[in-house]
Amino acid sequence: MTWSREYTHLTTATTDAVWKRWTTPEDWAVDDPDLREAIFLAPPRVGDSGRVVNHGTPAQRFTFTELQPGVAMNFRIGLPGAVLSFPHRMRQTPHGLSVTHAVQISGPLAMVLGPLVGRKIAAGLPAVVRLMTTNALADMADAREE
């Protein structure tokens, strides 16, 4: 069983600018107000592990499961009876870059943990995606000024 939610946002940011934010640990806490810290080696590779710390919760270990530059990034966190995944996707459209962040919970307890854990994460996805794309645009502007 799988429980999932996602949010998609259109932006004029480039795939390189979005990719940089997805793969730079210091950017994760800037782009996600619920996150206090992310620690991993950059650039990450599939199979690499890291640690995230949300405000008010213990650190959680995660593993990168997909890294396709300019296309997709995913990482997962093991939970008792389930796996929590965070698929990220981007694709060019005629109207700009479509950026999607998702939360998926799979495993025997997915339908229990979805409403308990996933719902709060999913509620924050719109703010995180908009903040990340805004920061990607700011990075692009800063790079032009240099």
C-alpha positions as CSV (number, residue, x, y, z in Angstrom):
1,M,0.0,0.0,0.0
2,T,1.1,3.5,-0.7
3,W,-0.1,6.9,0.6
4,S,1.0,9.9,-1.4
5,R,0.5,13.6,-2.0
6,E,2.4,16.1,-4.3
7,Y,2.5,19.7,-5.2
8,T,3.6,21.2,-8.5
9,H,4.7,24.8,-9.2
10,L,5.7,26.5,-12.5
11,T,8.8,28.7,-12.5
12,T,11.2,30.5,-14.8
13,A,14.1,29.1,-12.9
14,T,16.5,26.9,-14.8
15,T,16.9,23.2,-14.2
16,D,20.5,23.9,-13.1
17,A,19.4,26.4,-10.5
18,V,16.7,24.0,-9.1
19,W,19.1,21.1,-9.2
20,K,21.7,23.1,-7.2
21,R,19.1,23.7,-4.5
22,W,18.1,20.0,-4.4
23,T,21.7,18.8,-4.0
24,T,23.2,21.4,-1.6
25,P,22.6,20.5,2.0
26,E,22.8,24.1,3.2
27,D,20.0,25.1,0.9
28,W,17.6,22.5,2.3
29,A,17.1,24.3,5.6
30,V,16.7,27.6,3.8
31,D,14.0,26.3,1.5
32,D,12.1,24.3,4.1
33,P,11.0,26.3,7.2
34,D,10.3,23.0,9.1
35,L,13.9,21.8,8.6
36,R,16.6,22.8,11.0
37,E,19.5,21.1,9.3
38,A,20.5,18.7,6.5
39,I,23.8,17.0,6.4
40,F,25.1,15.0,3.5
41,L,28.1,15.0,1.1
42,A,27.7,17.1,-2.0
43,P,27.3,16.3,-4.7
44,P,25.3,13.3,-3.5
45,R,25.3,10.0,-5.3
46,V,22.6,7.2,-5.2
47,G,23.1,5.2,-2.1
48,D,24.7,8.0,-0.1
49,S,23.2,8.6,3.3
50,G,22.6,11.8,5.2
51,R,20.8,13.2,8.2
52,V,17.9,15.7,8.5
53,V,16.8,17.4,11.7
54,N,13.4,19.0,11.8
55,H,12.6,21.6,14.5
56,G,11.5,19.8,17.6
57,T,12.2,16.2,16.4
58,P,15.1,13.8,16.6
59,A,17.5,13.5,13.7
60,Q,16.5,11.1,10.9
61,R,18.8,9.2,8.7
62,F,18.0,9.2,4.9
63,T,19.3,7.6,1.8
64,F,19.4,9.0,-1.7
65,T,17.5,6.6,-4.0
66,E,17.4,8.6,-7.3
67,L,19.6,11.4,-8.7
68,Q,19.0,12.4,-12.3
69,P,20.5,15.8,-12.9
70,G,18.0,18.3,-14.2
71,V,15.2,15.6,-13.9
72,A,14.6,13.9,-10.6
73,M,15.9,13.4,-7.0
74,N,14.5,11.2,-4.4
75,F,15.5,10.1,-0.9
76,R,13.9,7.9,1.7
77,I,13.6,7.5,5.4
78,G,12.8,4.2,7.1
79,L,9.9,4.2,9.5
80,P,8.6,1.3,11.6
81,G,6.4,-0.6,9.2
82,A,6.9,1.8,6.3
83,V,9.2,3.8,4.1
84,L,8.9,7.6,3.8
85,S,10.0,8.9,0.4
86,F,10.4,12.4,-1.1
87,P,10.3,12.2,-4.9
88,H,11.3,15.5,-6.6
89,R,10.7,16.0,-10.3
90,M,11.2,18.7,-12.9
91,R,10.3,19.0,-16.5
92,Q,10.3,21.7,-19.1
93,T,6.9,22.8,-20.4
94,P,5.9,25.5,-22.9
95,H,5.0,27.7,-19.9
96,G,8.2,27.2,-17.9
97,L,9.8,24.6,-15.6
98,S,7.3,22.4,-13.8
99,V,8.7,21.5,-10.4
100,T,7.0,18.8,-8.3
101,H,7.8,17.8,-4.7
102,A,6.0,14.8,-3.3
103,V,5.7,12.7,-0.1
104,Q,5.0,9.0,-0.3
105,I,4.6,6.5,2.4
106,S,4.7,2.8,1.4
107,G,4.5,-0.4,3.4
108,P,2.1,-2.2,5.7
109,L,1.5,0.9,7.9
110,A,1.2,3.4,5.0
111,M,-2.5,4.0,5.5
112,V,-2.0,4.7,9.2
113,L,1.1,6.8,8.9
114,G,-0.1,8.8,5.9
115,P,-2.7,10.7,7.9
116,L,-0.5,10.8,11.0
117,V,2.8,11.8,9.5
118,G,2.3,12.4,5.8
119,R,-0.5,14.9,6.1
120,K,1.6,17.5,8.0
121,I,4.5,17.1,5.5
122,A,2.1,17.4,2.5
123,A,0.6,20.6,4.0
124,G,4.0,22.2,3.8
125,L,4.9,21.2,0.3
126,P,3.4,24.3,-1.5
127,A,5.4,26.7,0.7
128,V,8.6,24.6,0.3
129,V,8.3,24.4,-3.5
130,R,7.5,28.1,-3.9
131,L,10.4,29.1,-1.5
132,M,12.8,26.8,-3.3
133,T,12.0,28.1,-6.7
134,T,12.1,31.7,-5.5
135,N,15.6,31.0,-4.0
136,A,16.6,29.3,-7.3
137,L,15.6,32.5,-9.2
138,A,17.6,34.6,-6.6
139,D,20.7,32.4,-7.2
140,M,20.4,33.0,-10.9
141,A,20.2,36.8,-10.4
142,D,23.2,36.6,-8.1
143,A,25.2,34.7,-10.7
144,R,24.4,37.2,-13.4
145,E,25.7,40.0,-11.1
146,E,29.1,38.3,-10.6
